[in-house]
Amino acid sequence: MEESTAKVGRSIAAPMIFLIVVALQFLSRYFEINKKKGSTSSEDMQLRAEIKQLLKEASALSQPSTFAQAAKLRRLATAKEKELAKNQAIRSKETKLSYDTYTKGLTILQVLTYLLLVIWFWRIPVASISKQLVQPFGKMLSWRAGGPTNENVMVGIIPWLILSTRVSKSICRRIFN
């Protein structure tokens, strides 16, 4: 009875660990994408519209008698462009600082989660896979989980975490791109 409970726990352990790793990778990728994307405010949109309108008016004034007025409009548009760039720089700095805090917190959470999983499953096999499926890599996958039994390779926690992390990063890249 106890042996069957251990087998059920082992069979559930590998997918659960994989789902935890995938969730952490999704959060990491989400923060990374939002940090790069940034946001635009209504003030920025209004400044862009004003700049566009000023440049449109300046280009309409193409007569020699209206040159001074067109130059004044272009200077005004340039000043608004500088103001827009300044606003965007401030906003991007604030966004970067907030996302850096979230990213640091997520990294600490990942490290603690991996450490907890390694301690929990140390020297306990996470899964068992047929020797034929993992022929050249059997010894690497069974590191710290014991030797092969009944024509199966026992997968250890550290190789499973490495494998899960690589696969989940690949999945996240494909989903978010």
Buried (B, 14 or more C-beta within 10 A) or exposed (E): EEEEEEEEEBEEBBEEBBEBBBEBBBBBBBBBEBBEEEEEEEEBEEBBEBBEEBBEBBEEBEEEEEEEEBEEBBEBBEEBBEBBEEBBEEBEEEBBEEBEEBBEEBEEEBEEBBEEBBEEBEEBBBBBBEEEEBEEEBEBBBEBBEEBEEEBBBBBBBBBBEBBBEBBBEBBEEEEE
